[in-house]
Amino acid sequence: MITISAFKWVPPFAQGLVRDLRVRWALEEAGLPYQTRLIDPAVQSSPDYRACQPFGQVPMFEEDGLVLFESGSILLHIAARTEALLPEDQKERARAICWMFAALNSIEPFVQQLAEIDFFWPGQEWAKLHRPDVVNASQRRLSELATWLGNRDYLERRFTVGDLLMTSVLRILRHTDLMEAAPQLKAYQARCEARPPFQRALRAQLADFDQRASA
Ligand SMILES: N[C@@H](CCC(=O)N[C@@H](CS)C(=O)NCC(=O)O)C(=O)O
């Protein structure tokens, strides 16, 4: 049985964003059952957990003695097991993986910086000064992504793990109005999030937080 780590609880601003969500989504798309290891800050810093996830973060993936960390690598490992996430055609496969890297390396650093400024450093003078530059950089990347997308339904011919990861990254902007300037990108995100596997994954993450809240 696959085990993934997730947080026992996070504040509302982070619920529905924590990176185990993208792994749950991939597992749902692949039809692979999993269980969660719910952790708290004490576990995060424990030697036992650090042996699985060197940075003490979530998500961590474990199956049959194989332990993986970094959501991108976990997604690639899951996607390689199903045509539902990675096409069999070698060129299409390579393009899907290309979009995974684009999501992680060309979009996420900007939107993550913005989220950190807004959630972790609000009111700090340096953050107020730096924020407009981060907004501009994020907007530029969104506009470039929207241009690529054009009238396509997905980043390539069909839904792949590249879309799953890109959508997961775009969600980080949900507290802003940045997506309003790119209606086709917003529609793309909505199209991917309407998939039943995403809805199941989201419900599962939120249910784990509810479980802790009612404990
Ligand atoms: N690059 C890592 C980032 C993981 C990450 O930032 N996880 C967050 C939750 S979304 C976390 O565990 N934060 C707590 C910490 O960094 O101590 C990945 O994609 O897996």
The ligand as a Gaussian input file, in Angstrom:
#p B3LYP/6-31G(d) Opt

LIG

0 1
 N        9.873000      21.310000      -3.289000
 C        9.078000      20.592000      -2.329000
 C        8.378000      21.631000      -1.466000
 C        7.571000      20.960000      -0.373000
 C        6.951000      22.015000       0.532000
 O        7.207000      23.229000       0.404000
 N        6.116000      21.520000       1.445000
 C        5.506000      22.404000       2.403000
 C        4.011000      22.186000       2.453000
 S        3.261000      22.631000       0.912000
 C        6.079000      22.106000       3.778000
 O        6.219000      20.959000       4.143000
 N        6.372000      23.154000       4.527000
 C        6.879000      23.034000       5.857000
 C        8.343000      23.297000       5.924000
 O        8.955000      23.657000       4.904000
 O        8.870000      23.167000       7.021000
 C        8.045000      19.697000      -3.024000
 O        7.598000      20.072000      -4.111000
 O        7.734000      18.626000      -2.492000

